[in-house]
Amino acid sequence: MERPRLTPTDRRALLAVAAQFFVNGAMTGSFIARAPQLRDRIGVSVDGYGLLLTIAASVGVLSSAFAGRIIHAASTRRVLQVGAAAMVLSLPVIGGARSPVVWLAGMFVYIFVDALVDISMNLQGSWISARRHTPIMNRLHGLWSLGMLTGGLGAVGANAADLSTFVHLALVAAVMAVALAFVTHHLLRSDLEGHGEAAVEPVVGRKGRPSRLPVVLLVAAGMFAVIMEITGGDWATFRLTDDFGSSAAIASAAFVAYTVGMTAMRFGGDSLQTRLGRMGLHRLSLTIASVGFVTASVVPNQTVALIGFFLVGLGVATFMPKLYDDAARLPGRRGAGLGAMSGGMRVAFLMTPVAVGALAGTSLSVGAAIAIFSLPAALGLAVVTEWNDRLLRGRSGALTQRGPSVET
């Protein structure tokens, strides 16, 4: 099917969505990079800060559960506009908090709204991507990664200038408020404008009702993908320090290798998808990630481990863009599929660090803990995505054989 050319309105909306991805990453990176100072400001220990983060992150699961209803009632554009204001206002609260209660209040607002904004901007991105001759979802997620990097570098500068977390995050909020005021004005005005191609046909269950199996499979896929991202990124430095006795500088190189691989593939993934197809790129990415995990976690050599983490970053980079795009194309209430998948992902975000940490704290090495979680997750992701693809292709084939229906 030949897709129509983007109108000037569509092009402005594409630039607005791209900027939204970058700004969202920059805001998040700004306060994540100053976690030690925020912890000291509210007067808690490392363990206490970790507990507070877990409590705050749980709000994202609740937000995801109601995302479909909220977005259906308000539209993605309105969610992004109101969400931008709420996130900007919450940053100075987070940065200026002197107690865990105030910090949690700011984080509750930020994370609750961030889940809705995340889903809404991916919906708009998916709809605009469907109208183009080439996909854009990987590059949009690449812009989010660049935003995170920019926010982190800004935090480095704020630390060097001896700015307090309140002053730093208030400045970030002011800059982002100005940027978002222009960005949100050019978003798609109506969600109905966004559908460049029809959503996939619903899979019918045994009783003739739409089956929820595709949604369940996407939730599982999202959880498996999160497990692979966390074990590949968050635990890369621990693999080198704890298993090889590497210096902090060399250990940091493991995370850098992972991040460079991820960013490179996200900016190159769309062109590969055009050549290989959605599932072709996904299978290639799974293979690269699996090879990377084996070399990073099993081979007893730190140089090989660094190469392995680079391959892991290359492999996992395209998982989230694909899954977000798949969920956005599900039939039914706008945002419902993405909300369900986002909720499952956020549960995995809560559970995976605790589980991996508990296993790594035993007699097993960090590499063994990474392998025990990442390799089964890779297998699980392969199974559920292939299953879902066959379900949807089977439905499409049945419709083609039956021919178009004529309503009277």
GUKOL-687499 format. One record per residue (C-alpha): residue number from 0; y, z, x. Coordinates in steps of 0.1 Angstrom, whole numbers, plus 5000, padded with zeros to 4 digits. Layout:
PT_NUM_Y_Z_X .
...
// end
This chain:
PT_0_5000_5000_5000 .
PT_1_5034_4989_5014 .
PT_2_5059_5018_5014 .
PT_3_5095_5012_5004 .
PT_4_5122_5014_5030 .
PT_5_5141_5047_5032 .
PT_6_5174_5047_5013 .
PT_7_5206_5061_5030 .
PT_8_5200_5092_5009 .
PT_9_5164_5095_5022 .
PT_10_5176_5091_5058 .
PT_11_5202_5119_5053 .
PT_12_5175_5140_5037 .
PT_13_5152_5134_5067 .
PT_14_5179_5145_5092 .
PT_15_5185_5176_5070 .
PT_16_5149_5185_5069 .
PT_17_5145_5179_5107 .
PT_18_5175_5202_5113 .
PT_19_5160_5228_5090 .
PT_20_5128_5229_5110 .
PT_21_5148_5233_5143 .
PT_22_5171_5260_5128 .
PT_23_5142_5279_5113 .
PT_24_5124_5280_5147 .
PT_25_5156_5290_5165 .
PT_26_5163_5319_5142 .
PT_27_5128_5333_5145 .
PT_28_5127_5328_5183 .
PT_29_5160_5347_5186 .
PT_30_5147_5380_5175 .
PT_31_5111_5376_5187 .
PT_32_5123_5372_5222 .
PT_33_5142_5405_5220 .
PT_34_5113_5426_5207 .
PT_35_5114_5452_5235 .
PT_36_5151_5459_5229 .
PT_37_5146_5461_5191 .
PT_38_5117_5485_5196 .
PT_39_5139_5507_5218 .
PT_40_5168_5506_5194 .
PT_41_5147_5519_5165 .
PT_42_5130_5545_5187 .
PT_43_5093_5537_5184 .
PT_44_5064_5532_5208 .
PT_45_5046_5499_5215 .
PT_46_5018_5509_5191 .
PT_47_5043_5519_5165 .
PT_48_5062_5486_5168 .
PT_49_5029_5467_5164 .
PT_50_5022_5487_5132 .
PT_51_5056_5480_5119 .
PT_52_5052_5443_5126 .
PT_53_5019_5443_5107 .
PT_54_5035_5460_5077 .
PT_55_5064_5436_5077 .
PT_56_5041_5405_5081 .
PT_57_5021_5416_5050 .
PT_58_5051_5407_5028 .
PT_59_5045_5371_5038 .
PT_60_5011_5372_5020 .
PT_61_5028_5384_4989 .
PT_62_5055_5358_4991 .
PT_63_5029_5330_4995 .
PT_64_5011_5342_4964 .
PT_65_5041_5336_4943 .
PT_66_5055_5305_4961 .
PT_67_5041_5280_4937 .
PT_68_5058_5296_4907 .
PT_69_5091_5302_4925 .
PT_70_5094_5267_4939 .
PT_71_5083_5251_4906 .
PT_72_5110_5271_4888 .
PT_73_5138_5267_4913 .
PT_74_5131_5235_4933 .
PT_75_5126_5232_4970 .
PT_76_5163_5224_4976 .
PT_77_5175_5256_4959 .
PT_78_5149_5277_4977 .
PT_79_5161_5263_5010 .
PT_80_5197_5269_5001 .
PT_81_5193_5305_4989 .
PT_82_5166_5312_5016 .
PT_83_5190_5301_5043 .
PT_84_5216_5325_5031 .
PT_85_5191_5354_5029 .
PT_86_5177_5348_5063 .
PT_87_5211_5345_5079 .
PT_88_5222_5378_5063 .
PT_89_5190_5396_5073 .
PT_90_5194_5388_5111 .
PT_91_5223_5413_5117 .
PT_92_5204_5440_5098 .
PT_93_5174_5435_5120 .
PT_94_5195_5435_5151 .
PT_95_5216_5464_5141 .
PT_96_5189_5487_5128 .
PT_97_5188_5522_5143 .
PT_98_5157_5534_5123 .
PT_99_5123_5519_5114 .
PT_100_5133_5520_5077 .
PT_101_5164_5498_5081 .
PT_102_5145_5475_5105 .
PT_103_5117_5471_5080 .
PT_104_5142_5463_5052 .
PT_105_5157_5435_5072 .
PT_106_5122_5422_5082 .
PT_107_5110_5424_5046 .
PT_108_5138_5401_5034 .
PT_109_5134_5377_5064 .
PT_110_5096_5373_5062 .
PT_111_5095_5371_5024 .
PT_112_5121_5344_5023 .
PT_113_5107_5327_5055 .
PT_114_5074_5321_5037 .
PT_115_5092_5303_5008 .
PT_116_5114_5283_5032 .
PT_117_5084_5273_5053 .
PT_118_5066_5259_5023 .
PT_119_5097_5242_5009 .
PT_120_5107_5224_5041 .
PT_121_5071_5212_5046 .
PT_122_5071_5199_5011 .
PT_123_5103_5180_5016 .
PT_124_5091_5168_5050 .
PT_125_5058_5156_5035 .
PT_126_5074_5137_5007 .
PT_127_5099_5119_5030 .
PT_128_5070_5111_5054 .
PT_129_5051_5095_5026 .
PT_130_5080_5070_5021 .
PT_131_5080_5059_5057 .
PT_132_5059_5033_5075 .
PT_133_5051_5059_5102 .
PT_134_5044_5097_5096 .
PT_135_5068_5124_5108 .
PT_136_5051_5157_5102 .
PT_137_5040_5163_5138 .
PT_138_5075_5156_5151 .
PT_139_5090_5179_5125 .
PT_140_5067_5207_5137 .
PT_141_5077_5197_5173 .
PT_142_5113_5204_5164 .
PT_143_5103_5238_5151 .
PT_144_5087_5245_5185 .
PT_145_5119_5233_5203 .
PT_146_5139_5256_5180 .
PT_147_5117_5286_5190 .
PT_148_5122_5277_5227 .
PT_149_5160_5274_5221 .
PT_150_5161_5307_5204 .
PT_151_5142_5323_5232 .
PT_152_5165_5309_5259 .
PT_153_5194_5322_5239 .
PT_154_5179_5356_5240 .
PT_155_5175_5353_5278 .
PT_156_5212_5345_5280 .
PT_157_5221_5374_5257 .
PT_158_5201_5398_5279 .
PT_159_5218_5384_5310 .
PT_160_5252_5390_5293 .
PT_161_5242_5425_5283 .
PT_162_5248_5418_5246 .
PT_163_5234_5443_5222 .
PT_164_5208_5430_5197 .
PT_165_5233_5434_5169 .
PT_166_5260_5413_5185 .
PT_167_5235_5387_5197 .
PT_168_5218_5383_5163 .
PT_169_5252_5384_5144 .
PT_170_5263_5355_5166 .
PT_171_5231_5336_5159 .
PT_172_5236_5343_5122 .
PT_173_5271_5329_5123 .
PT_174_5262_5297_5141 .
PT_175_5231_5291_5119 .
PT_176_5252_5298_5087 .
PT_177_5276_5270_5097 .
PT_178_5247_5246_5106 .
PT_179_5228_5253_5074 .
PT_180_5258_5249_5052 .
PT_181_5259_5212_5063 .
PT_182_5221_5208_5065 .
PT_183_5212_5220_5030 .
PT_184_5238_5198_5014 .
PT_185_5218_5167_5023 .
PT_186_5183_5178_5013 .
PT_187_5165_5160_4985 .
PT_188_5183_5170_4953 .
PT_189_5153_5167_4930 .
PT_190_5117_5174_4939 .
PT_191_5108_5143_4918 .
PT_192_5127_5121_4942 .
PT_193_5105_5132_4970 .
PT_194_5072_5117_4960 .
PT_195_5069_5085_4981 .
PT_196_5033_5081_4972 .
PT_197_5012_5097_4944 .
PT_198_4995_5130_4950 .
PT_199_4957_5128_4956 .
PT_200_4937_5127_4924 .
PT_201_4922_5160_4914 .
PT_202_4886_5166_4920 .
PT_203_4868_5173_4887 .
PT_204_4844_5202_4885 .
PT_205_4812_5205_4865 .
PT_206_4829_5215_4833 .
PT_207_4853_5186_4834 .
PT_208_4882_5207_4847 .
PT_209_4900_5202_4880 .
PT_210_4881_5218_4908 .
PT_211_4897_5244_4930 .
PT_212_4874_5236_4958 .
PT_213_4899_5214_4977 .
PT_214_4924_5244_4977 .
PT_215_4897_5268_4988 .
PT_216_4887_5245_5017 .
PT_217_4924_5241_5027 .
PT_218_4928_5279_5027 .
PT_219_4897_5282_5049 .
PT_220_4910_5254_5072 .
PT_221_4944_5272_5076 .
PT_222_4927_5304_5085 .
PT_223_4905_5287_5111 .
PT_224_4935_5269_5126 .
PT_225_4954_5301_5129 .
PT_226_4926_5318_5147 .
PT_227_4925_5289_5172 .
PT_228_4963_5290_5177 .
PT_229_4964_5328_5182 .
PT_230_4935_5330_5206 .
PT_231_4947_5300_5226 .
PT_232_4984_5310_5228 .
PT_233_4988_5348_5225 .
PT_234_4958_5357_5247 .
PT_235_4963_5331_5274 .
PT_236_4982_5354_5297 .
PT_237_4957_5382_5292 .
PT_238_4929_5359_5303 .
PT_239_4945_5354_5337 .
PT_240_4958_5390_5343 .
PT_241_4927_5409_5330 .
PT_242_4899_5385_5341 .
PT_243_4913_5371_5373 .
PT_244_4939_5397_5384 .
PT_245_4966_5371_5385 .
PT_246_5003_5380_5390 .
PT_247_5026_5381_5360 .
PT_248_5042_5348_5371 .
PT_249_5009_5329_5372 .
PT_250_4997_5345_5340 .
PT_251_5029_5333_5323 .
PT_252_5021_5298_5334 .
PT_253_4991_5299_5311 .
PT_254_5013_5303_5280 .
PT_255_5037_5277_5294 .
PT_256_5008_5253_5299 .
PT_257_4997_5259_5263 .
PT_258_5032_5254_5249 .
PT_259_5038_5223_5269 .
PT_260_5006_5208_5257 .
PT_261_5014_5217_5221 .
PT_262_5050_5203_5222 .
PT_263_5039_5171_5239 .
PT_264_5012_5164_5213 .
PT_265_5035_5172_5184 .
PT_266_5060_5146_5195 .
PT_267_5033_5121_5203 .
PT_268_5009_5129_5174 .
PT_269_5026_5107_5148 .
PT_270_5022_5075_5168 .
PT_271_4985_5084_5175 .
PT_272_4980_5091_5137 .
PT_273_4994_5056_5130 .
PT_274_4967_5041_5153 .
PT_275_4938_5064_5146 .
PT_276_4944_5075_5110 .
PT_277_4947_5111_5097 .
PT_278_4911_5121_5102 .
PT_279_4907_5101_5134 .
PT_280_4935_5121_5150 .
PT_281_4921_5153_5136 .
PT_282_4887_5147_5151 .
PT_283_4902_5138_5185 .
PT_284_4923_5169_5184 .
PT_285_4893_5191_5175 .
PT_286_4874_5177_5204 .
PT_287_4902_5182_5229 .
PT_288_4908_5218_5217 .
PT_289_4871_5226_5219 .
PT_290_4868_5213_5255 .
PT_291_4900_5233_5263 .
PT_292_4886_5265_5249 .
PT_293_4854_5261_5268 .
PT_294_4871_5255_5301 .
PT_295_4898_5282_5296 .
PT_296_4875_5309_5284 .
PT_297_4841_5303_5301 .
PT_298_4848_5287_5335 .
PT_299_4855_5315_5361 .
PT_300_4884_5298_5378 .
PT_301_4921_5304_5371 .
PT_302_4932_5268_5379 .
PT_303_4906_5254_5355 .
PT_304_4917_5280_5330 .
PT_305_4953_5268_5332 .
PT_306_4941_5232_5326 .
PT_307_4920_5245_5297 .
PT_308_4950_5262_5280 .
PT_309_4970_5230_5284 .
PT_310_4942_5211_5266 .
PT_311_4940_5238_5239 .
PT_312_4977_5233_5233 .
PT_313_4972_5195_5230 .
PT_314_4943_5200_5206 .
PT_315_4957_5226_5182 .
PT_316_4991_5210_5180 .
PT_317_4983_5186_5151 .
PT_318_4963_5210_5130 .
PT_319_4992_5227_5111 .
PT_320_5012_5194_5105 .
PT_321_4981_5178_5090 .
PT_322_4971_5208_5069 .
PT_323_5006_5213_5055 .
PT_324_5007_5176_5047 .
PT_325_4973_5177_5030 .
PT_326_4983_5208_5009 .
PT_327_5017_5192_4999 .
PT_328_4998_5162_4984 .
PT_329_4975_5183_4962 .
PT_330_4980_5177_4925 .
PT_331_4994_5204_4902 .
PT_332_5024_5227_4905 .
PT_333_5046_5220_4934 .
PT_334_5040_5244_4962 .
PT_335_5009_5259_4947 .
PT_336_4985_5244_4973 .
PT_337_5008_5252_5002 .
PT_338_5013_5287_4989 .
PT_339_4976_5294_4987 .
PT_340_4970_5279_5022 .
PT_341_5000_5298_5036 .
PT_342_4987_5331_5022 .
PT_343_4953_5326_5039 .
PT_344_4970_5317_5071 .
PT_345_4992_5349_5070 .
PT_346_4961_5370_5064 .
PT_347_4945_5354_5095 .
PT_348_4978_5361_5114 .
PT_349_4974_5398_5105 .
PT_350_4937_5402_5113 .
PT_351_4931_5380_5143 .
PT_352_4952_5399_5170 .
PT_353_4935_5432_5160 .
PT_354_4900_5417_5160 .
PT_355_4904_5399_5193 .
PT_356_4921_5429_5209 .
PT_357_4893_5452_5198 .
PT_358_4867_5429_5213 .
PT_359_4886_5424_5245 .
PT_360_4888_5461_5249 .
PT_361_4851_5465_5252 .
PT_362_4829_5456_5282 .
PT_363_4834_5419_5274 .
PT_364_4860_5399_5292 .
PT_365_4891_5385_5275 .
PT_366_4876_5350_5280 .
PT_367_4845_5361_5262 .
PT_368_4865_5374_5233 .
PT_369_4885_5342_5231 .
PT_370_4853_5321_5231 .
PT_371_4837_5343_5204 .
PT_372_4865_5337_5180 .
PT_373_4878_5302_5189 .
PT_374_4846_5282_5192 .
PT_375_4832_5293_5158 .
PT_376_4867_5287_5143 .
PT_377_4866_5251_5157 .
PT_378_4832_5245_5141 .
PT_379_4844_5260_5108 .
PT_380_4876_5239_5108 .
PT_381_4855_5207_5115 .
PT_382_4832_5215_5086 .
PT_383_4858_5223_5060 .
PT_384_4881_5194_5068 .
PT_385_4852_5169_5068 .
PT_386_4840_5183_5035 .
PT_387_4875_5181_5020 .
PT_388_4880_5146_5033 .
PT_389_4847_5134_5017 .
PT_390_4856_5151_4984 .
PT_391_4889_5133_4982 .
PT_392_4875_5099_4995 .
PT_393_4847_5102_4969 .
PT_394_4872_5108_4942 .
PT_395_4893_5078_4953 .
PT_396_4863_5056_4955 .
PT_397_4852_5065_4920 .
PT_398_4887_5057_4906 .
PT_399_4886_5023_4924 .
PT_400_4852_5014_4910 .
PT_401_4863_5025_4875 .
PT_402_4895_5005_4877 .
PT_403_4929_5016_4864 .
PT_404_4930_5034_4831 .
PT_405_4952_5021_4803 .
PT_406_4969_5047_4782 .
PT_407_4975_5040_4745 .
// end
